[in-house]
Amino acid sequence: IFIMAKVKKSKKGGKTKKGGKVKKSTLKKKDPNEKKSIYDIPDYVDPEEFTPKVVLIVRLSSPLSDHHCFRFEDIPITTRLEEIKRKIVEKHHGAIDKVTICLNRYDANEAVDLNKKL
């Protein structure tokens, strides 16, 4: 089985809050009696929202056919390959147990380590 990944564009367009404009109504007026922090605290960025996601196309290595092809949508790039292997086995209802994962093309000598991430 080999996997081809395509990067899916985020809904936000990849813009962060640092470069964006802030409405005046969202700005809070600071109390003059409030103590200033000596450290610059960055804004919180939700990793679920800004982690790039991919579309995985999973194909059987032999025989090559579109009937043996399926897709996994919106997979974060932080997903371990072991989890993808579990999804492939689950998709086949446990009928397969030995899965070798290669990226872009199949070569048994270039099988990837399942502990790595996409």
N, C-alpha and C positions, 0 to 999 in steps of 0.2 A: 504494500500500500504506500503510495506517495501522496504528499500534500502540497498544494500550491496555495499561497496566501496572497490576497489582495487587500491593500489598506483601504479601509472605509473612512470617508471624511466624517468628522465630527459635526454635530448639529450646530455647535457654536461657531464653527468656521475656524477653530484653532486660536481664537483671540482670548487673551487673558485679561484679568481685571486691571493689571498694572497699566496697560496702554489705553484702556477704554475711558470714555468720558463718564463722569459721575454727575448725576442730577443734583441741583442745589437742595432739593427737598430731602435727599438722603444724607447730606452732610449734617453731622451733629455739632452743635456749638459746644465748645470746650468750656468747662468751668475754670475760671482763673485760679481757684483754690486747689484744683486737682494736681497731684504730683505727676511730673513727667518721668517716664521710664528712661533709664540710661541706655537701654537696648532698643533697637529698632525691630519691632515685632511685625513680621510679614503677614499679609492677609491669608486666610485659610482658603486653599484651593481643593475642592473635592476631587480625589483621585479617580473616582468612578466616572466623573463627568469629563475629565480631561485625558484619560488614558486612551491612546489610539486603539481602535478595534479593527479587526480584519475579518474577511470572509474566507473560510477555508474550503477548498475544493478537494475532496478525498476521492482518489481513484484506485481501483484495483490494478496492480502492476501487470498482471498477465491473466487473461487477455484484455487488451485495451478496448473498452467499449463505453459508450455513454450510459448504458443501462446499469453499469456497475459504478456509477459516479453519484456522489451526493455532496451536499454543502452544509457547513455549519456557519450560521450568520452571527455577527456581533460578538466575536471571540476577542477578549482583551489580549494585548500582546504580552501581558504578564502571566498568561496561562502556561502551566507546565505541560510538557508533551505527554506525561503519564496520564493526566486528566483527559487529554484528547484521545489517548489509547482507550481509556475506559468508555468514552462516548462512542467510539467505533465498535467496541465489543457489545455495548448496550444496544446500539443500532441493529446489530445482527442477533440480538436476543441471546447472547452467550454462546452462539454456535462456533465462534472462533476464539482462540485464546492466545495464539502466538501472532503478534502483530509487530512488523518491522516498519518503522517510520523513516522515510527519506524525504528530503525537501526538494521540490521542483522536478526531480527525475529519480527513477529507481536505480540504485546500485547497491547490492548487498554489502559491499565493502564500505560504503559511505552512510551506513545507518546512523542516525543521531541518538545521542544519549537521552533517555526518557526523563532524566532529572533536570534537563535544561528547559528554559522557557523559549517561547517563540521569538 
